[in-house]
Amino acid sequence: MHSRKILFIAAPILAAILGGIGASAFALPDVKLAGSVEYITGGIGRDESQEMQAQARSWPLSLEFAVKAGNQAQWMSKVDVTVTDSHGKTAFQVTSEGPLLMARLAPGDYTVRASAAGTTFDRKVHIAAGAPAHAVFVWPQGSPVG
């Protein structure tokens, strides 16, 4: 009877431990608020950037920032981001802390303005329910990376 009690108590603990083995060992950056919009920004380091890219599908909007470096690109941070809705009203405004930024915006049409190193880019994005939008911004070679 005593061994059954131990097994009954130990089984859920063992299952939680074994279930966690396959889970990611790296946490996402903290979720922050800009007005009423939740967002995360980061991607510094390989582990964090891989985890954020893996989670991007669960965020309505994901953005990437880079600088052209020969035939490749180098991550960029410290990008000023302003997202306006279809009526020109600012929905979200932050400065990225890393090369990746994800935000929980309502479905709709938006313009994303990304500014850094004296250069500004605008991209139109459409967020549909269940279909996240993704935009990549690449600055010219030689731009400071933030």
C-alpha positions as CSV (number, residue, x, y, z in Angstrom):
1,M,0.0,0.0,0.0
2,H,2.8,2.4,0.9
3,S,4.6,1.8,-2.5
4,R,1.3,2.6,-4.3
5,K,1.1,6.0,-2.6
6,I,4.7,6.8,-3.6
7,L,4.0,5.7,-7.2
8,F,0.8,7.8,-7.2
9,I,2.7,10.9,-6.0
10,A,5.8,10.3,-8.1
11,A,4.1,9.5,-11.4
12,P,3.0,13.1,-12.2
13,I,6.4,14.5,-11.1
14,L,8.2,12.1,-13.4
15,A,5.8,12.8,-16.3
16,A,6.5,16.5,-15.9
17,I,10.2,16.0,-15.8
18,L,10.2,13.7,-18.9
19,G,7.7,16.0,-20.7
20,G,10.0,18.9,-20.2
21,I,13.0,17.3,-21.7
22,G,11.9,18.0,-25.3
23,A,10.8,21.5,-24.4
24,S,12.9,24.5,-25.2
25,A,15.5,25.3,-22.6
26,F,15.5,28.9,-23.7
27,A,12.8,31.4,-22.7
28,L,11.5,34.2,-24.9
29,P,12.2,37.8,-23.8
30,D,9.6,39.3,-21.5
31,V,6.3,40.4,-23.0
32,K,6.0,44.2,-22.7
33,L,3.2,46.7,-23.4
34,A,3.2,49.7,-25.7
35,G,-0.2,51.3,-25.1
36,S,-2.5,48.3,-25.3
37,V,-0.3,46.2,-27.6
38,E,1.7,43.3,-26.2
39,Y,5.1,42.8,-27.9
40,I,8.5,41.2,-27.5
41,T,11.7,42.3,-28.9
42,G,15.2,40.7,-28.9
43,G,16.9,38.0,-30.8
44,I,20.4,38.8,-29.6
45,G,22.4,35.6,-29.6
46,R,21.7,32.4,-31.5
47,D,19.5,30.7,-28.9
48,E,17.2,33.7,-28.4
49,S,16.9,34.4,-32.1
50,Q,16.1,30.8,-32.9
51,E,13.5,30.6,-30.1
52,M,11.8,33.8,-31.3
53,Q,11.8,32.7,-34.9
54,A,10.2,29.4,-33.8
55,Q,7.5,31.3,-31.9
56,A,6.8,33.9,-34.6
57,R,3.7,32.1,-36.0
58,S,1.9,32.6,-32.7
59,W,2.2,36.4,-33.0
60,P,0.1,38.4,-35.5
61,L,3.0,40.5,-36.6
62,S,6.7,39.6,-36.7
63,L,9.5,41.9,-38.0
64,E,13.2,41.3,-38.8
65,F,15.9,44.0,-39.0
66,A,19.2,43.5,-40.8
67,V,22.0,45.3,-42.6
68,K,23.3,44.0,-46.0
69,A,26.8,42.5,-45.5
70,G,28.2,41.4,-48.9
71,N,26.0,38.4,-50.0
72,Q,24.6,38.0,-46.6
73,A,23.0,40.1,-43.9
74,Q,23.9,41.0,-40.3
75,W,21.3,41.5,-37.6
76,M,20.4,45.1,-36.6
77,S,19.0,46.5,-33.4
78,K,17.9,49.9,-32.0
79,V,15.3,50.3,-34.8
80,D,12.5,52.8,-34.2
81,V,9.3,51.2,-35.2
82,T,5.9,52.9,-35.7
83,V,2.9,51.0,-36.9
84,T,-0.1,52.9,-38.1
85,D,-3.6,51.5,-38.9
86,S,-5.5,52.0,-42.2
87,H,-6.8,55.4,-40.8
88,G,-3.2,56.7,-40.1
89,K,-3.6,56.4,-36.4
90,T,-0.6,55.1,-34.5
91,A,-1.3,51.6,-33.2
92,F,2.1,50.8,-31.8
93,Q,5.4,52.6,-31.4
94,V,8.7,51.2,-29.8
95,T,12.4,50.9,-30.3
96,S,13.6,47.4,-31.0
97,E,16.0,45.9,-28.5
98,G,17.2,43.4,-31.0
99,P,16.8,42.3,-34.6
100,L,13.4,40.7,-34.0
101,L,10.1,42.2,-32.9
102,M,6.7,40.6,-32.5
103,A,3.5,42.3,-31.7
104,R,-0.1,41.3,-30.9
105,L,-2.1,43.5,-33.2
106,A,-5.8,43.1,-34.2
107,P,-6.5,41.9,-37.7
108,G,-6.4,44.7,-40.3
109,D,-4.2,46.7,-42.7
110,Y,-1.2,48.5,-41.3
111,T,1.9,50.5,-42.4
112,V,5.1,49.6,-40.5
113,R,7.7,52.4,-40.5
114,A,11.2,51.2,-39.4
115,S,13.9,53.9,-38.9
116,A,17.6,53.5,-38.1
117,A,21.0,54.8,-39.3
118,G,19.4,57.7,-41.0
119,T,17.2,55.5,-43.3
120,T,13.5,54.9,-43.0
121,F,11.5,52.1,-44.7
122,D,7.7,51.7,-44.9
123,R,6.0,48.3,-45.5
124,K,2.3,47.6,-45.8
125,V,1.2,44.5,-43.9
126,H,-2.1,42.8,-43.7
127,I,-2.9,40.8,-40.6
128,A,-5.7,38.3,-41.0
129,A,-7.2,36.2,-38.2
130,G,-5.0,33.1,-37.8
131,A,-2.6,34.3,-40.6
132,P,0.4,36.2,-39.1
133,A,2.1,38.9,-41.1
134,H,5.9,39.0,-41.5
135,A,8.1,41.8,-42.8
136,V,11.9,42.0,-43.3
137,F,13.8,45.3,-43.3
138,V,17.3,45.4,-44.8
139,W,19.5,48.5,-44.6
140,P,22.2,49.2,-47.1
141,Q,25.7,47.8,-46.6
142,G,27.8,49.9,-44.2
143,S,24.9,51.1,-42.1
144,P,25.6,51.0,-38.3
145,V,24.0,47.8,-36.8
146,G,22.7,49.5,-33.6
